[in-house]
Amino acid sequence: MEFKVFELGPIGTNAIIAYDANLGRAIVFDAPAGAFDTVSRFAEEHDLAIEALLLTHGHWDHMLDAHLFKTADVPVFAHRDDEFLLENPEAMAAFSIPGLTFNAVQVDTWVMPGETIELLDVKWEVRHVPGHCPGSLLFYHRDSETAIVGDAIFAGSVGRTDLPGGDFSLLERSIRTQVYTLPEATVLYPGHGPETSVHAEKATNPFIRV
């Protein structure tokens, strides 16, 4: 299992690809603007078929290109608590960037907290990490000691909670019970910025201290 991160516009949102070159398959986490073309080029160059798009949450900067994946027959996974945002993205215009075009996306699979989904012939544990956004999800792959965490936590920071549906006390509880309970060696790929680890954040994150 290998991972590749693309930081894309308009506000530096990460699109993350997990892929198995031997299988010739890949999955994508989040779809900021430009993700579809960027990921498609990478997949073509590495002879990969994209088998799923998993959205860590429904905020506009993570789903702008989701409809393009859907049009290409890539199934979309998300949490139902963000159904309204994904199907009515224009509701986020007030806290986005002027001039953007929003396209709704129909989700194929609403995943449940505690569920294990099988993609790339491996198991991914799904954890619910609300607080930044009601439908925020974490996807954990035990064998590679990797978790895709969206905007719940960043290297040295946490997701903002001043947007509709945000709640700092809920985010703190999510991080303590769902992120900090992962093995300390777990690599965390956030929705913005560089990767980090459970150990590093438990030791140094100034917002959620152990």
Disulfide bonds with the S-S distance in Angstrom:
none
